Amino acid sequence: MNNKTREKIRLSEKVGFILANYGNIPIITLVSSFLMIFYTNVVGLNPAAVATLFLIARIADGINDPLVGFLIDHSPVGKIGRFRRGLIFGTVICGLNYIMLWFGPIWMPGIKLLIAYVSYLLIGLTFPIMDISLNSMLPVMTDNLEERNVLSSIKGISYMTGTLIIGIAAPLVIAGGTLEAYYSLIFPVVAIVLLFSISGAVLMRENATLSAQEQNQYKIKDLIAIFIKRPVAVTFLAGLFWATGVLMISTVDVYFFTYIIGDIKLLSTAGIVGFIGIIPAIILSPVLIGKFGKKIVNIMGYLIFIGSLLIRLFDPTSITLAFTGKAFSGLGMGLNFVLLYGIQADNTNFVEYIRNTRVEGAIASMSSFVTKAAQGIGGALPGYILAATGFSAGAAVQSTATNQGIIFSALILPATALVIAAAVFGFGYNIKKKELTELNEALKMRHGDL
C-alpha cells in the first residue's frame, strides 16, 4: 500500500471498480430470482425442500461470513494488496462451484437433493471470499469523503444496471423453461463473472495507509463488540429487512409474471420500467444528500419503495399497475442503493476511530451475511407458502389459493419488511454529517495524511 492515501482515484481504478462490481452481481442475482423455479420446475424438487435448504444455508452463513472476513482482514497485505488477492481467488473457486450449484442435481439425478444441498452450502463459503474482498475495497481505495461518495454511487449504479441487464435478458433466455435454456444462461454468465472480476482486481488499488498496529487488526472475540456498535448494528438490521423485501420480490416475480400476469416475458419489460425509475434517483441523490443528509434520503427511498408495492394491491392482475409500481420501486430502491455502501464505509471509519483498528473485512462480512440471510429468508418464505397453498410445477394455471399466496409473497410480505427497515434505520441510526466529517479528519491525521 502507498505511504499516503491519495485524495483522488485514477480513472483506471474506477473502471476496475465498475468491472469488479458487474462481475459480482450475477452470482446472487440469478440465484435469488431463478434458482427456486429451476429447482422446482426443471430439477423436480419440492418447494418446501428448497425453502429448507435456503434457511439451513443461511444459518451456516452466520458463522461462515464473519470468519471469512476475519481471515481476510488478517491475511498478509502482499504485493497486490490484501483484498484484491482475495477477490481473484474467491472468483475462481466460486465460479466453479456455481456451475455445480445449477447443474450438479441434473448431472447426478440419483442424489439430486444431496448435490443441491452440498453445492448451495459451499456457495456460502466460496462466494463470501470474492464478495467480502470486493466490499472491503471501497474504504481502502480512498479516505476522501467526496471520492467515497463517488465510489458508492458507482457501486450502486453498477448493481442497479447490472441487475437490470440480468432482469431483461434472463427471462427471455429461459422463457421456454428447458434445461438447454438454462445452459445458455449460466455458462456465459460464469465466463463474464471470471473476466470482469479478475480484470477489475488487476485495475484497482488499495491506497489506504496501514500502520503495523492496524495491520494486526482485531481478534475473533472482538467481532461481537464491533458488530454491536450502534451505527453498525442499526445499518445491518435495517439492511436485513430491506434486502429480505428486495430478494423476496426477486424470488416471487418470476412466479408472479408467469401465473398472475400470465406472461413471463413481461418481466423483462418490467425490468426496463424499473430502470427508468432508477434514473431520477441517480440524478437527484447528490442534491438530496447535500440538502437533507444520507439518513433522510435513505428513509425517503424506503417510503417510496413501500408505496410502490401497496399501490399494486388495488388490482394485482393489472399490467398498468404492475409497471407503475416497478417504476416507483426503481426510484425508491435507487435512492437506497446509492447510499447503501457509502453508509457502510462511514461505519467502517466510525469503528476505526473508536477502536483504532481497521475492520474492512469484518464490516464487509456482515454485509455479505445480511445479503445471504435475506436471500435465505426471502427465498424460504415464498417456498413454504407455495408448498402450503398447493403449488403444482406442471400446471399452466395455478389454484386460487396458490395465486393468493404468490400475491401475498410478492407484495404484502416485502412491504412489511420494508416498513420495519424504515423504522429501524429512522429511529436507530445516529451518525450526523458533522460528526462524520470530524472523525474522518481525525483519522487522516492519525494516518499522517494531513
URQUI-V394993 format. One line per field, one symbol per residue. phi: phi as a letter, one per 40 degrees, with the letter a starting at -180 (. if undefined). burial: b if it has 24 or more other ideal C-beta (glycine too) atoms within 12 Angstrom, else e. A space follows every 10 residues. Layout:
phi = ???
burial = ???
This chain:
phi = .ccacccbbc dccccccccc ccccccdccc cccbcccccc cbcgccdccc ccddcccccc cccdcccccc cccbcccgcc gccccccccc ccccdccccc dcbdcccbcc bccccccccc ccdcbccdcc cccccccdcc cacccccccc cccdcccccc ccccdccccc cccbdcgccc ccdccccccc ccdccccccc ccccbbcccb ccccccgbbd ccdcccccdd ccccdccccc cccccccccc ccdcccccbc cgaccccccc cccccdccdc ccccdccccc cbgccccccd cdcccdcccc ccccadcccc cccccccccc cccccccccd cccccccccc ccccbgbcbd cccccccccc cccccccccc dccccccccg dbccccbccd cccccccdcc bccccccccc dccccccbcb ccdccccccc cccccccgcb
burial = beeebeeebe eebbebbbbb bbbbbbbbbb bbbbbbbbbb bbbebbbbbb bbbbbebbeb bbebbbbbbb bbbbbebeee bbbbbbbbbb bbbbbebbbb bbbbbbeeee ebbebbbbbb bbbbbbbbbb bbbbbbbbbb bbbbbebbbb bbbbbbbbbb bbbbbbbbbb bebbeebeee bbeebbeebb ebbbebbbbb bbbbbbbbbb eeebeebbee ebbeebbebe bbbbbbbbbb bbbbbbbbbb bbbbbbbbbb beebebbbbb bbbbbbbbeb bbebbeebbe eebbbbbbbb bbbbbbbbbb bbeeebeeee bbbbbbbbbb bbbbbbbbbb bbbbbbbbbb bbbbbebbbb bbbbbbbbbb bbbbbbbbbb bbbbbbbebe bebeeeebee ebbbbbbbbb bbbbbebbbb bbebbeebbe bebeebeebb eebbebbeee
